[in-house]
Amino acid sequence: MTCPPDAPLSLSDRIAEQMRQKIVQGEFAPGQRLSEAALSEHLQISRNTLREVFRLLTKEGLLQHEPNRGVSVAVPGIASIIDIYRVRRLIECQALAQAYPRHPAKKHLRHAVDTALRCREAGDWQGVGTANMEFHMAIVELADSERLNVMFSHILAELRLAFGLLNDLEFLHAPYLDMNVKIVELFETGKLPEASSELHEYLVHSERILLGVYARRLSDAGQLR
């Protein structure tokens, strides 16, 4: 079970959170094999602790264990992607629509957008993707629920794995950066219902694009067999 937000975290919980953040930042690729020996040495923890971390992240759907093949980063399926977006619309759109206009997370939203714009100028599309994750985390922070924050951080990690299946990061992120800017501008001018409606359309469009590319990928893989 995930510890209550106000409870002290165990070593395995702290390491699990570090690995979640690495997934959100795109440092682990879907399907990537994880070496127990190398990872325990890198993280400077015992193998027993690492196995507990693996167990926690496997339960969350971020890792998968196969007999005789070890542990690897999970590859999200179509059903998971559909469920992720359903949850995102329920949480994010509501958080934005009911937000306090002067909430401290307003600065987090603007910072995430500005960071993404700088990354786009530098041609750093991996950085744009990470800033986009921060943007959506900031939206959930508007709800003032630590439990939602914890749950949503797990959802973002799964989402980043789904994004990791696509080779063209510019195609994936470029259209939504301008949409993020528009949502922030609506929020900053107090137009919360309009910002929420824009976000809903954004998420519907994003889901369709991701599922379409994913379906073509599966189709191409089937043709190669």
C-alpha positions as CSV (number, residue, x, y, z in Angstrom):
1,M,0.0,0.0,0.0
2,T,1.1,3.6,-0.6
3,C,1.9,5.3,2.7
4,P,-0.4,8.1,3.8
5,P,0.9,11.5,2.6
6,D,1.9,12.7,6.1
7,A,3.6,9.4,7.1
8,P,7.4,9.1,7.0
9,L,8.6,7.2,4.0
10,S,10.6,4.0,4.3
11,L,13.8,3.6,2.3
12,S,12.0,1.5,-0.3
13,D,9.3,4.1,-0.7
14,R,11.9,6.9,-1.2
15,I,13.7,4.8,-3.8
16,A,10.4,4.0,-5.5
17,E,9.6,7.7,-5.8
18,Q,13.1,8.4,-7.2
19,M,12.4,5.7,-9.9
20,R,9.0,7.1,-10.6
21,Q,10.5,10.6,-11.2
22,K,13.1,9.0,-13.5
23,I,10.3,7.5,-15.5
24,V,8.4,10.8,-15.6
25,Q,11.6,12.5,-16.9
26,G,12.0,9.9,-19.6
27,E,15.1,8.3,-18.2
28,F,13.6,4.7,-18.4
29,A,12.2,3.5,-21.7
30,P,9.2,1.1,-22.0
31,G,10.4,-2.5,-22.3
32,Q,13.9,-1.7,-20.9
33,R,15.4,-4.5,-18.9
34,L,16.6,-3.6,-15.4
35,S,19.7,-5.2,-14.0
36,E,19.2,-5.9,-10.3
37,A,23.0,-5.9,-9.7
38,A,23.7,-2.7,-11.6
39,L,20.7,-0.8,-10.2
40,S,21.3,-1.8,-6.6
41,E,24.9,-0.6,-6.9
42,H,23.9,2.6,-8.6
43,L,21.3,3.4,-6.0
44,Q,23.6,2.1,-3.2
45,I,20.9,-0.1,-1.7
46,S,20.7,-3.8,-0.9
47,R,19.2,-6.2,-3.4
48,N,16.5,-7.0,-0.9
49,T,15.5,-3.3,-0.7
50,L,15.6,-3.1,-4.5
51,R,13.3,-6.2,-4.8
52,E,10.8,-4.4,-2.5
53,V,11.0,-1.3,-4.8
54,F,10.4,-3.6,-7.8
55,R,7.4,-5.1,-6.1
56,L,5.9,-1.7,-5.3
57,L,6.4,-0.4,-8.9
58,T,5.1,-3.6,-10.4
59,K,2.0,-3.3,-8.4
60,E,1.5,0.2,-9.8
61,G,1.9,-1.1,-13.3
62,L,5.2,0.7,-14.0
63,L,7.4,-2.5,-14.0
64,Q,6.7,-6.0,-15.0
65,H,8.3,-9.3,-13.9
66,E,8.6,-12.3,-16.2
67,P,9.7,-15.7,-14.9
68,N,13.3,-16.5,-16.0
69,R,13.6,-13.1,-17.7
70,G,13.7,-10.7,-14.7
71,V,12.2,-7.2,-14.4
72,S,11.7,-4.7,-17.1
73,V,9.9,-1.3,-17.5
74,A,6.3,-1.9,-18.4
75,V,4.9,-1.3,-21.9
76,P,1.4,0.3,-21.5
77,G,-1.4,-1.3,-23.4
78,I,-4.3,0.4,-25.2
79,A,-6.7,-0.4,-22.3
80,S,-4.3,1.3,-19.9
81,I,-4.0,4.4,-22.1
82,I,-7.8,4.7,-22.3
83,D,-8.1,4.4,-18.5
84,I,-5.3,6.9,-17.9
85,Y,-7.1,9.5,-20.0
86,R,-10.4,8.8,-18.4
87,V,-8.9,9.5,-15.0
88,R,-7.0,12.6,-16.3
89,R,-10.3,14.2,-17.5
90,L,-12.0,13.5,-14.3
91,I,-9.2,15.0,-12.1
92,E,-7.6,17.7,-14.2
93,C,-10.7,19.4,-15.6
94,Q,-12.4,19.5,-12.3
95,A,-9.3,20.8,-10.5
96,L,-9.0,23.6,-13.1
97,A,-12.7,24.5,-13.1
98,Q,-12.9,24.8,-9.3
99,A,-9.5,26.3,-8.6
100,Y,-8.8,29.4,-6.5
101,P,-7.5,32.0,-9.1
102,R,-4.6,33.1,-6.8
103,H,-3.6,29.6,-5.8
104,P,0.2,29.2,-5.4
105,A,0.2,26.5,-8.1
106,K,-0.5,29.3,-10.6
107,K,3.3,30.1,-10.5
108,H,4.0,26.4,-11.1
109,L,1.8,26.4,-14.2
110,R,3.5,29.5,-15.6
111,H,7.0,28.2,-14.8
112,A,6.2,24.8,-16.5
113,V,5.0,26.6,-19.7
114,D,7.9,29.0,-19.8
115,T,10.4,26.1,-19.3
116,A,8.7,24.2,-22.2
117,L,9.0,27.2,-24.5
118,R,12.7,27.5,-23.7
119,C,13.2,23.8,-24.4
120,R,11.3,24.2,-27.7
121,E,13.6,27.0,-28.8
122,A,16.6,24.8,-28.0
123,G,15.1,21.9,-29.9
124,D,15.0,19.9,-26.7
125,W,11.8,17.9,-27.1
126,Q,12.6,15.5,-24.3
127,G,12.7,18.6,-22.1
128,V,9.4,19.8,-23.5
129,G,7.9,16.5,-22.5
130,T,9.2,16.7,-19.0
131,A,7.9,20.3,-18.6
132,N,4.5,19.1,-19.9
133,M,4.4,16.6,-17.1
134,E,5.1,19.4,-14.7
135,F,2.3,21.5,-16.2
136,H,-0.3,18.8,-15.6
137,M,1.0,18.0,-12.1
138,A,0.5,21.7,-11.4
139,I,-3.1,21.6,-12.6
140,V,-3.8,18.8,-10.1
141,E,-2.0,20.8,-7.3
142,L,-4.8,23.3,-7.7
143,A,-7.2,20.8,-6.0
144,D,-5.2,21.1,-2.7
145,S,-5.3,17.3,-2.2
146,E,-2.0,15.6,-1.3
147,R,-3.7,12.2,-2.0
148,L,-4.6,13.3,-5.5
149,N,-1.0,14.6,-6.0
150,V,0.4,11.2,-5.0
151,M,-2.0,9.3,-7.2
152,F,-1.5,11.6,-10.1
153,S,2.3,11.3,-10.0
154,H,1.8,7.5,-10.5
155,I,-0.5,8.2,-13.5
156,L,2.0,10.6,-15.0
157,A,4.7,7.9,-14.8
158,E,2.5,5.5,-16.7
159,L,1.7,8.2,-19.3
160,R,5.3,9.0,-19.9
161,L,5.9,5.3,-20.6
162,A,3.1,5.5,-23.2
163,F,4.7,8.5,-24.7
164,G,8.0,6.6,-24.8
165,L,6.6,4.2,-27.3
166,L,6.6,7.0,-29.9
167,N,9.8,7.9,-31.7
168,D,8.9,11.4,-32.9
169,L,8.8,13.5,-29.7
170,E,8.3,16.8,-31.7
171,F,5.2,15.3,-33.3
172,L,4.0,14.2,-29.9
173,H,4.5,17.4,-28.0
174,A,4.6,20.4,-30.4
175,P,0.8,20.8,-30.9
176,Y,0.1,20.8,-27.1
177,L,2.6,23.4,-26.0
178,D,0.6,26.2,-27.6
179,M,-2.5,24.7,-26.0
180,N,-0.8,24.8,-22.6
181,V,0.0,28.5,-23.1
182,K,-3.7,29.2,-24.0
183,I,-4.9,27.3,-20.9
184,V,-2.6,29.3,-18.6
185,E,-3.6,32.6,-20.1
186,L,-7.3,31.7,-19.6
187,F,-6.6,30.7,-16.0
188,E,-4.5,33.9,-15.3
189,T,-7.4,36.1,-16.6
190,G,-9.9,34.2,-14.3
191,K,-11.7,32.4,-17.1
192,L,-11.7,29.0,-15.2
193,P,-14.7,27.4,-17.0
194,E,-13.1,28.2,-20.4
195,A,-9.7,26.9,-19.3
196,S,-11.3,23.7,-18.1
197,S,-13.2,23.3,-21.4
198,E,-10.1,23.9,-23.4
199,L,-8.2,21.3,-21.3
200,H,-11.0,18.7,-21.9
201,E,-10.8,19.1,-25.6
202,Y,-7.0,19.0,-25.4
203,L,-7.1,15.7,-23.5
204,V,-9.6,14.1,-25.9
205,H,-7.4,15.1,-28.9
206,S,-4.3,13.9,-27.2
207,E,-5.8,10.5,-26.4
208,R,-7.0,10.0,-30.0
209,I,-3.6,10.9,-31.4
210,L,-1.7,8.6,-29.0
211,L,-4.1,5.7,-29.5
212,G,-3.9,6.1,-33.3
213,V,-0.1,6.1,-33.4
214,Y,-0.1,3.2,-30.9
215,A,-2.5,1.2,-33.0
216,R,-0.4,1.7,-36.1
217,R,2.7,0.7,-34.2
218,L,1.0,-2.6,-33.2
219,S,-0.2,-3.1,-36.8
220,D,3.3,-2.6,-38.2
221,A,4.7,-5.0,-35.6
222,G,2.2,-7.6,-36.6
223,Q,3.1,-7.3,-40.3
224,L,6.7,-7.9,-39.5
225,R,6.1,-11.3,-37.9
